[in-house]
């Protein structure tokens, strides 16, 4: 252990001319050991013990105390328990969904005798916030996004001392050259119109433009928000979610047959054939399931919105399937946590996961849609397409 500072007085075991190991303390109070100066601002008052974990193992330190005020050596970052290398390991493990117990084992393996607690993991990972906040707030005006996908997944978090379900809403977009980007993420209490409107307006304020089609589920709050904010853009109701809704009004034994019949709508070669097939399927299924016929006809315009776009894009813009991988990754890693301590922790993990996937799309670009097929979406590049409204 490093030798302690003096207890009550300002006397130490160091002879004149000998350099004190507490140079930071001297600079802080304006006087050496036993020195009487007009610049002195405080007196030494013993020490407090602190364990610092490094890659070389745990070090027991004696941190000088002052009679008045506080002091912490500049050599040690305030409230720091492990060095930067271990911080990076803990952050990386957290983002990849490693449990706290496994992180503790990992820290032990890297040389810490005392391990690491859940609260310490949370404090360390709070260091991610600055870069994650920057990602969520980054401008989106570098290109146009003709296709925008919206979806939500749910996790448990503690809010006002209660465990509640929190919606993690995600937006991704297809760029005008056929690439993909994560546009945004937000965590909230529910998928109400107010919540979705706030989220969509935040995208617009960051520069989202050129939107031709929004693909999402049919939550009433979400649809109303799309109609209100994304003026000039069409809306494609996710066909996968629609079929799941149909399952709720038919016997379980008929689900496979009904799903296969509905899928024929989306396998037609032309837009006219798509809409004609929907009418045909509605009549066929309506004989046995009147409710299904009603649902198909009511959703006709929204289910077939994709047919107004290049046929090379149809399979990619009929559903929110492109978001399924993102949702699965968030759920896989949040399941390790089970219950988040607060919504900030949910936002941190969800954003970290999305940043990782976004960077993968950018670093290893594989066109989601071909550049040639995208050209027809903006026939007049000098004309700005409808974007969004207040």
C-alpha positions in Angstrom: 0.0 0.0 0.0 1.2 3.5 -0.7 2.3 5.3 2.5 -0.6 7.4 4.1 -0.7 11.1 4.4 -0.2 12.8 7.7 -3.1 12.5 10.1 -4.0 15.7 12.0 -1.1 18.0 11.2 1.0 18.8 8.2 4.0 16.7 9.1 5.4 13.9 7.0 8.3 11.4 6.9 10.1 13.1 4.0 13.3 15.1 4.5 14.0 18.4 2.9 14.5 18.2 -0.8 12.9 14.8 -1.0 10.0 14.7 -3.5 6.7 14.0 -1.9 4.5 11.2 -3.4 1.6 13.6 -3.0 2.6 16.2 -5.5 -1.1 16.6 -6.5 -2.0 17.2 -2.9 0.7 19.9 -2.6 -0.6 21.6 -5.8 -4.2 21.4 -4.5 -3.5 23.0 -1.1 -0.6 25.3 -2.1 2.0 24.0 0.4 4.5 21.2 0.9 4.6 19.0 4.0 5.1 21.2 7.1 5.4 24.3 4.9 3.9 27.6 6.1 2.9 29.8 3.2 0.3 32.5 2.5 -0.9 30.4 -0.5 -2.0 27.5 1.7 -5.7 26.8 1.3 -6.2 23.6 3.4 -4.5 21.0 5.6 -3.9 17.3 5.1 -6.1 15.0 7.2 -5.1 11.3 6.8 -6.2 9.1 3.9 -8.9 6.8 2.7 -8.3 3.4 1.1 -9.3 2.6 -2.4 -9.0 -0.5 -4.6 -8.1 0.1 -8.2 -8.4 -2.8 -10.7 -5.9 -2.9 -13.6 -4.9 -5.6 -16.1 -2.0 -6.3 -13.7 -4.3 -7.0 -10.8 -5.9 -5.1 -8.0 -3.9 -2.2 -6.4 -4.6 -0.9 -2.9 -4.3 2.8 -2.8 -4.3 5.4 0.0 -6.0 8.6 -1.3 -5.1 11.7 0.7 -7.9 13.5 2.5 -8.2 17.2 3.4 -9.7 18.8 6.5 -11.9 21.0 4.2 -12.9 20.3 0.6 -12.3 17.3 -1.5 -9.3 15.9 -3.4 -8.7 13.1 -6.0 -5.3 12.5 -7.7 -5.2 13.6 -11.3 -3.5 10.2 -12.1 -6.7 8.5 -11.4 -9.9 9.4 -13.1 -12.6 10.3 -10.6 -14.8 7.4 -9.6 -12.8 5.1 -11.9 -12.6 1.5 -10.7 -10.9 -0.2 -13.6 -8.7 1.1 -16.4 -9.7 2.0 -20.0 -8.9 -1.4 -21.4 -11.3 -3.2 -19.0 -13.9 -0.5 -19.6 -13.8 -1.3 -23.3 -14.2 -5.0 -22.6 -17.2 -4.5 -20.2 -18.9 -2.2 -22.7 -18.4 -4.6 -25.6 -19.7 -7.5 -23.5 -22.8 -5.4 -22.4 -23.6 -4.5 -26.0 -23.4 -8.1 -27.1 -25.9 -9.3 -24.5 -23.5 -10.9 -22.0 -25.0 -11.4 -18.6 -23.7 -9.4 -15.6 -22.5 -12.7 -14.0 -20.6 -13.5 -17.1 -19.1 -10.0 -17.2 -18.1 -10.5 -13.6 -16.3 -13.8 -14.6 -14.7 -12.0 -17.5 -13.3 -9.2 -15.3 -12.0 -11.8 -12.9 -10.2 -13.5 -15.8 -8.6 -10.2 -16.7 -7.0 -9.7 -13.3 -9.6 -8.2 -11.0 -9.8 -10.0 -7.6 -13.0 -8.1 -6.5 -15.0 -8.6 -9.7 -17.7 -6.2 -10.8 -21.3 -5.5 -9.7 -24.4 -4.8 -11.7 -24.4 -1.1 -10.7 -20.8 -0.8 -11.8 -21.6 -2.3 -15.2 -24.4 0.3 -15.5 -22.0 3.2 -14.6 -19.4 2.0 -17.0 -21.8 1.6 -19.9 -23.2 5.1 -19.2 -19.9 6.1 -20.9 -21.4 5.0 -24.2 -24.1 7.6 -24.0 -22.3 10.5 -25.7 -21.6 8.6 -28.9 -25.0 6.9 -28.9 -26.8 10.3 -28.4 -24.8 11.6 -31.4 -25.9 8.7 -33.5 -29.6 9.2 -32.7 -29.3 13.0 -33.4 -27.2 12.7 -36.6 -28.5 14.6 -39.7 -30.4 12.6 -42.3 -30.1 15.2 -45.1 -27.2 13.6 -46.9 -29.6 11.6 -49.2 -33.2 10.9 -49.9 -35.0 7.9 -48.4 -37.9 6.7 -50.7 -38.8 3.7 -48.5 -39.1 4.0 -44.7 -39.8 0.9 -42.5 -41.3 1.3 -39.0 -41.8 -1.3 -36.3 -41.7 -1.8 -32.5 -40.6 -4.4 -30.1 -41.2 -4.6 -26.3 -39.0 -4.9 -23.3 -39.5 -4.7 -19.5 -38.2 -1.7 -17.5 -38.6 -0.3 -14.1 -40.5 3.1 -14.2 -41.7 4.9 -11.1 -40.8 1.8 -9.0 -43.0 -0.5 -11.2 -42.0 -3.0 -13.9 -43.8 -2.0 -17.1 -43.6 -2.8 -20.8 -41.7 -0.3 -22.9 -42.0 0.1 -26.7 -38.7 0.3 -28.6 -39.7 1.9 -31.9 -37.3 1.7 -34.8 -37.1 3.3 -38.2 -34.9 2.2 -41.1 -34.7 3.5 -44.6 -33.7 2.6 -48.1 -31.5 5.3 -49.6 -32.0 6.6 -53.2 -29.0 4.5 -54.3 -30.5 1.3 -52.9 -28.5 1.1 -49.6 -29.9 0.8 -46.1 -29.5 2.9 -42.9 -30.9 2.9 -39.4 -32.8 6.2 -39.2 -33.8 6.3 -35.5 -34.9 4.7 -32.3 -37.0 5.9 -29.4 -38.3 4.3 -26.2 -41.6 5.1 -24.7 -44.6 4.0 -22.7 -46.8 3.0 -25.6 -47.4 3.2 -29.3 -49.9 6.0 -29.1 -50.4 8.6 -31.9 -48.6 11.2 -29.8 -45.6 9.0 -29.2 -45.3 8.0 -32.9 -45.9 11.6 -34.1 -43.1 12.8 -31.8 -40.8 10.1 -33.3 -41.6 10.8 -36.9 -41.3 14.6 -36.5 -37.9 14.1 -34.9 -36.8 12.2 -38.1 -38.1 15.0 -40.2 -36.4 17.6 -38.1 -33.1 15.8 -38.7 -33.6 16.1 -42.5 -35.5 13.0 -43.6 -36.9 13.7 -47.0 -38.0 12.2 -50.3 -40.2 9.6 -48.7 -42.4 7.8 -51.2 -43.7 4.8 -49.1 -43.9 4.0 -45.4 -44.2 0.3 -44.5 -45.5 -0.6 -41.1 -48.1 -2.5 -39.1 -51.6 -1.1 -38.7 -51.6 0.2 -35.1 -54.1 3.0 -35.2 -51.8 5.5 -33.4 -49.0 4.7 -35.9 -51.2 5.0 -39.0 -52.6 8.3 -37.8 -49.1 9.7 -37.1 -48.0 8.6 -40.6 -51.0 10.3 -42.2 -50.3 13.5 -40.2 -46.5 13.8 -40.5 -45.5 11.9 -43.7 -47.6 14.0 -46.1 -47.2 13.0 -49.7 -46.0 9.4 -48.9 -48.0 6.3 -49.4 -48.6 3.7 -46.7 -48.0 -0.1 -47.2 -49.7 -2.2 -44.5 -47.3 -5.1 -43.6 -48.7 -8.2 -45.2 -47.2 -10.5 -42.5 -48.9 -8.6 -39.7 -52.2 -8.6 -41.7 -52.1 -12.4 -42.0 -51.6 -12.7 -38.3 -54.6 -10.5 -37.7 -56.6 -12.8 -40.0 -55.6 -15.8 -37.9 -57.4 -14.3 -34.9 -60.8 -14.6 -36.7 -60.5 -18.1 -38.2 -60.1 -21.7 -36.7 -56.5 -22.7 -36.1 -56.8 -25.7 -38.5 -57.6 -23.4 -41.4 -54.7 -21.0 -40.9 -52.3 -22.6 -43.4 -54.9 -22.8 -46.2 -56.0 -19.2 -45.7 -52.4 -17.9 -45.5 -51.5 -19.7 -48.7 -54.5 -18.3 -50.5 -53.8 -14.7 -49.4 -50.1 -15.0 -50.5 -51.3 -15.5 -54.1 -52.3 -11.8 -54.1 -48.6 -10.8 -53.8 -47.4 -13.2 -56.4 -49.1 -11.5 -59.4 -47.0 -10.0 -62.2 -48.8 -6.6 -62.6 -50.4 -4.0 -60.4 -53.8 -4.6 -62.0 -53.5 -8.4 -61.5 -52.6 -7.8 -57.8 -55.7 -5.9 -57.1 -57.9 -8.2 -59.1 -56.5 -11.2 -57.3 -57.4 -9.6 -53.9 -61.0 -9.3 -55.0 -60.9 -12.9 -56.2 -59.4 -14.1 -52.9 -61.9 -12.1 -50.9 -64.8 -13.8 -52.7 -63.2 -17.3 -52.3 -62.5 -17.0 -48.6 -65.7 -15.1 -47.9 -67.8 -18.1 -48.6 -66.4 -19.8 -45.5 -65.0 -16.8 -43.6 -67.1 -13.7 -44.1 -65.0 -11.7 -41.6 -61.8 -12.4 -43.7 -63.5 -11.1 -46.8 -64.5 -7.9 -44.9 -60.9 -7.5 -43.7 -59.4 -7.9 -47.2 -61.7 -5.5 -48.9 -61.3 -2.9 -46.1 -57.5 -3.2 -46.3 -57.3 -3.4 -50.1 -55.8 0.0 -50.8 -53.2 -0.3 -48.0 -52.2 -3.9 -48.7 -51.6 -3.3 -52.4 -49.8 0.1 -52.1 -46.5 -1.6 -53.1 -48.0 -2.3 -56.6 -47.5 1.4 -57.6 -43.8 1.0 -57.4 -41.2 -0.8 -59.5 -41.9 -4.5 -59.6 -38.3 -5.3 -58.8 -39.0 -3.8 -55.3 -42.2 -5.6 -54.5 -40.9 -8.4 -52.4 -38.8 -6.0 -50.3 -41.5 -3.4 -49.6 -44.5 -5.6 -48.9 -43.7 -6.1 -45.2 -41.6 -5.0 -42.3 -39.5 -8.2 -42.5 -36.3 -6.1 -43.0 -36.7 -5.0 -39.4 -37.1 -8.5 -38.0 -33.3 -9.1 -37.6 -33.0 -5.8 -35.7 -35.9 -6.7 -33.4 -34.5 -10.2 -32.8 -31.1 -8.8 -31.9 -32.6 -6.3 -29.4 -34.8 -9.0 -27.9 -31.9 -11.5 -27.7 -29.7 -9.1 -25.8 -32.5 -7.6 -23.7 -33.6 -11.0 -22.6 -30.3 -11.4 -20.8 -31.1 -8.3 -18.8 -34.8 -9.3 -18.3 -35.8 -6.1 -16.5 -34.0 -2.8 -17.2 -33.5 -0.4 -14.3 -34.9 2.5 -16.3 -35.8 3.7 -19.8 -32.3 5.3 -20.3 -30.8 1.8 -20.0 -33.2 0.5 -22.6 -32.4 3.3 -25.0 -28.7 2.7 -24.4 -28.8 -1.0 -25.3 -31.2 -0.6 -28.2 -29.2 2.2 -29.8 -25.9 0.3 -29.3 -27.3 -2.7 -31.1 -28.6 -0.6 -33.9 -25.4 1.3 -34.3 -23.6 -2.0 -34.7 -26.0 -3.2 -37.4 -26.0 0.2 -39.1 -22.2 0.2 -39.3 -22.3 -3.3 -40.8 -24.6 -2.1 -43.6 -22.3 0.9 -44.2 -19.0 -1.0 -43.9 -20.0 -4.0 -46.0 -22.5 -2.5 -48.5 -24.8 -4.9 -50.2 -27.4 -3.2 -52.2 -30.8 -3.8 -50.8 -32.3 -2.6 -54.1 -30.3 -2.1 -57.4 -29.3 1.4 -58.3 -30.8 0.9 -61.8 -34.2 0.1 -60.3 -34.1 3.1 -58.0 -33.7 5.6 -60.8 -37.4 5.3 -61.7 -38.4 6.6 -58.3 -36.9 10.0 -59.0 -37.4 10.6 -62.7 -36.7 14.3 -62.4 -33.8 14.7 -60.0 -34.2 18.5 -59.9 -37.7 18.2 -58.6 -38.0 17.7 -54.8 -40.5 15.0 -54.0 -43.1 15.5 -51.3 -41.5 15.0 -47.9 -43.3 15.6 -44.6 -45.4 18.2 -43.0 -45.7 19.8 -39.6 
